[in-house]
Amino acid sequence: MRQAPGTIVVDTKQRFLYLVMKGGKAKRYGVGVGKEGFGWTGTETVSQKRQWPDWRPRIAPMPK
């Protein structure tokens, strides 16, 4: 099935996310899929997008 540009398709078994582009092409990204993702099927609308928070290393050493 041909998807509209801007559509995101996730192949949970192969662990790839595809961003559909113009001209029937797509960008492919490797993704991690948790246990819940393997039980999911169907279509969904993205309701929220967030940027990952910055990660900063601990200042104090880890306790032994």
Backbone as JSON Lines, residues from 0, in Angstrom:
{"i":0,"aa":"M","n":[0.84,-1.18,0.0],"ca":[0.0,0.0,0.0],"c":[0.88,1.24,0.0]}
{"i":1,"aa":"R","n":[0.65,2.15,-0.9],"ca":[1.42,3.37,-1.0],"c":[0.94,4.36,0.06]}
{"i":2,"aa":"Q","n":[1.88,4.95,0.8],"ca":[1.55,5.89,1.88],"c":[1.81,7.32,1.44]}
{"i":3,"aa":"A","n":[1.12,8.27,2.04],"ca":[1.29,9.69,1.74],"c":[2.61,10.2,2.33]}
{"i":4,"aa":"P","n":[3.26,11.17,1.66],"ca":[4.47,11.78,2.23],"c":[4.2,12.32,3.63]}
{"i":5,"aa":"G","n":[5.16,12.12,4.53],"ca":[5.01,12.54,5.92],"c":[4.5,11.43,6.83]}
{"i":6,"aa":"T","n":[4.06,10.33,6.24],"ca":[3.58,9.18,7.02],"c":[4.77,8.46,7.64]}
{"i":7,"aa":"I","n":[4.61,8.0,8.85],"ca":[5.63,7.19,9.53],"c":[5.11,5.77,9.62]}
{"i":8,"aa":"V","n":[5.93,4.83,9.17],"ca":[5.58,3.41,9.21],"c":[6.62,2.71,10.07]}
{"i":9,"aa":"V","n":[6.18,1.92,11.05],"ca":[7.09,1.19,11.93],"c":[6.93,-0.3,11.65]}
{"i":10,"aa":"D","n":[8.05,-0.94,11.31],"ca":[8.09,-2.39,11.1],"c":[8.69,-2.98,12.37]}
{"i":11,"aa":"T","n":[7.84,-3.43,13.3],"ca":[8.33,-3.9,14.6],"c":[9.18,-5.16,14.48]}
{"i":12,"aa":"K","n":[8.84,-6.05,13.57],"ca":[9.62,-7.29,13.44],"c":[11.03,-7.03,12.94]}
{"i":13,"aa":"Q","n":[11.17,-6.13,11.98],"ca":[12.5,-5.82,11.43],"c":[13.19,-4.69,12.18]}
{"i":14,"aa":"R","n":[12.46,-4.03,13.09],"ca":[12.97,-2.93,13.92],"c":[13.44,-1.73,13.08]}
{"i":15,"aa":"F","n":[12.58,-1.32,12.15],"ca":[12.85,-0.13,11.35],"c":[11.66,0.81,11.36]}
{"i":16,"aa":"L","n":[11.95,2.11,11.33],"ca":[10.95,3.14,11.17],"c":[11.2,3.77,9.8]}
{"i":17,"aa":"Y","n":[10.14,3.95,9.04],"ca":[10.25,4.54,7.71],"c":[9.48,5.86,7.7]}
{"i":18,"aa":"L","n":[10.14,6.93,7.24],"ca":[9.5,8.21,7.02],"c":[9.27,8.34,5.52]}
{"i":19,"aa":"V","n":[8.01,8.33,5.12],"ca":[7.67,8.35,3.7],"c":[7.92,9.74,3.13]}
{"i":20,"aa":"M","n":[8.63,9.79,2.0],"ca":[8.98,11.03,1.33],"c":[8.21,11.13,0.01]}
{"i":21,"aa":"K","n":[8.4,12.25,-0.68],"ca":[7.78,12.42,-2.0],"c":[8.38,11.43,-2.99]}
{"i":22,"aa":"G","n":[7.64,11.13,-4.03],"ca":[8.14,10.26,-5.1],"c":[8.18,8.79,-4.73]}
{"i":23,"aa":"G","n":[7.47,8.4,-3.68],"ca":[7.44,6.99,-3.3],"c":[8.69,6.49,-2.61]}
{"i":24,"aa":"K","n":[9.54,7.39,-2.14],"ca":[10.76,7.01,-1.42],"c":[10.54,7.15,0.07]}
{"i":25,"aa":"A","n":[11.46,6.58,0.87],"ca":[11.35,6.67,2.32],"c":[12.74,6.68,2.94]}
{"i":26,"aa":"K","n":[12.88,7.36,4.08],"ca":[14.1,7.29,4.88],"c":[13.88,6.2,5.91]}
{"i":27,"aa":"R","n":[14.9,5.38,6.13],"ca":[14.79,4.26,7.07],"c":[15.67,4.51,8.28]}
{"i":28,"aa":"Y","n":[15.12,4.31,9.46],"ca":[15.85,4.47,10.71],"c":[15.72,3.2,11.53]}
{"i":29,"aa":"G","n":[16.81,2.75,12.13],"ca":[16.75,1.63,13.07],"c":[16.14,2.1,14.37]}
{"i":30,"aa":"V","n":[15.28,1.3,14.96],"ca":[14.63,1.67,16.22],"c":[14.65,0.49,17.19]}
{"i":31,"aa":"G","n":[14.56,0.79,18.46],"ca":[14.39,-0.24,19.48],"c":[12.9,-0.47,19.69]}
{"i":32,"aa":"V","n":[12.51,-1.71,19.85],"ca":[11.1,-2.04,20.04],"c":[10.98,-2.85,21.33]}
{"i":33,"aa":"G","n":[10.21,-2.32,22.28],"ca":[9.99,-3.02,23.54],"c":[8.93,-4.1,23.4]}
{"i":34,"aa":"K","n":[8.73,-4.87,24.45],"ca":[7.77,-5.98,24.43],"c":[6.37,-5.52,24.03]}
{"i":35,"aa":"E","n":[5.95,-4.36,24.52],"ca":[4.62,-3.85,24.18],"c":[4.47,-3.58,22.69]}
{"i":36,"aa":"G","n":[5.55,-3.17,22.04],"ca":[5.5,-2.87,20.62],"c":[5.23,-4.08,19.75]}
{"i":37,"aa":"F","n":[5.65,-5.26,20.19],"ca":[5.43,-6.46,19.38],"c":[3.97,-6.91,19.4]}
{"i":38,"aa":"G","n":[3.21,-6.5,20.4],"ca":[1.8,-6.88,20.46],"c":[0.88,-5.87,19.8]}
{"i":39,"aa":"W","n":[1.45,-4.76,19.32],"ca":[0.65,-3.69,18.75],"c":[0.51,-3.87,17.24]}
{"i":40,"aa":"T","n":[-0.68,-3.63,16.72],"ca":[-0.93,-3.63,15.28],"c":[-1.91,-2.52,14.96]}
{"i":41,"aa":"G","n":[-1.98,-2.15,13.7],"ca":[-2.96,-1.16,13.28],"c":[-2.34,0.18,12.99]}
{"i":42,"aa":"T","n":[-3.15,1.21,13.04],"ca":[-2.68,2.56,12.77],"c":[-2.95,3.44,13.98]}
{"i":43,"aa":"E","n":[-2.17,4.49,14.09],"ca":[-2.3,5.41,15.22],"c":[-1.87,6.79,14.74]}
{"i":44,"aa":"T","n":[-2.4,7.82,15.36],"ca":[-2.02,9.2,15.06],"c":[-1.06,9.67,16.14]}
{"i":45,"aa":"V","n":[0.02,10.34,15.72],"ca":[0.96,10.91,16.68],"c":[0.28,12.09,17.34]}
{"i":46,"aa":"S","n":[0.12,12.01,18.65],"ca":[-0.61,13.05,19.37],"c":[0.33,14.05,20.05]}
{"i":47,"aa":"Q","n":[1.61,13.69,20.17],"ca":[2.54,14.55,20.89],"c":[3.96,14.25,20.45]}
{"i":48,"aa":"K","n":[4.76,15.28,20.28],"ca":[6.17,15.1,19.97],"c":[6.97,15.82,21.04]}
{"i":49,"aa":"R","n":[8.05,15.18,21.52],"ca":[8.9,15.8,22.53],"c":[10.35,15.59,22.16]}
{"i":50,"aa":"Q","n":[11.16,16.56,22.54],"ca":[12.6,16.44,22.34],"c":[13.17,15.73,23.56]}
{"i":51,"aa":"W","n":[14.13,14.82,23.34],"ca":[14.76,14.13,24.46],"c":[15.46,15.14,25.35]}
{"i":52,"aa":"P","n":[15.37,14.97,26.67],"ca":[16.08,15.88,27.57],"c":[17.59,15.66,27.45]}
{"i":53,"aa":"D","n":[18.35,16.7,27.79],"ca":[19.81,16.57,27.78],"c":[20.25,15.58,28.85]}
{"i":54,"aa":"W","n":[21.26,14.82,28.54],"ca":[21.84,13.89,29.52],"c":[23.12,14.52,30.03]}
{"i":55,"aa":"R","n":[23.31,14.48,31.32],"ca":[24.53,15.03,31.91],"c":[25.12,13.97,32.85]}
{"i":56,"aa":"P","n":[26.43,13.8,32.8],"ca":[27.05,12.81,33.7],"c":[26.98,13.27,35.15]}
{"i":57,"aa":"R","n":[27.03,12.27,36.04],"ca":[27.06,12.58,37.48],"c":[28.33,13.33,37.83]}
{"i":58,"aa":"I","n":[28.22,14.28,38.73],"ca":[29.39,15.01,39.18],"c":[30.12,14.19,40.24]}
{"i":59,"aa":"A","n":[29.38,13.61,41.17],"ca":[29.96,12.81,42.23],"c":[30.2,11.39,41.73]}
{"i":60,"aa":"P","n":[31.26,10.73,42.17],"ca":[31.47,9.34,41.77],"c":[30.38,8.43,42.33]}
{"i":61,"aa":"M","n":[30.13,7.34,41.66],"ca":[29.14,6.38,42.11],"c":[29.62,5.73,43.41]}
{"i":62,"aa":"P","n":[28.72,5.52,44.38],"ca":[29.13,4.83,45.62],"c":[29.48,3.37,45.34]}
{"i":63,"aa":"K","n":[30.41,2.85,46.12],"ca":[30.83,1.45,45.95],"c":[29.98,0.54,46.78]}
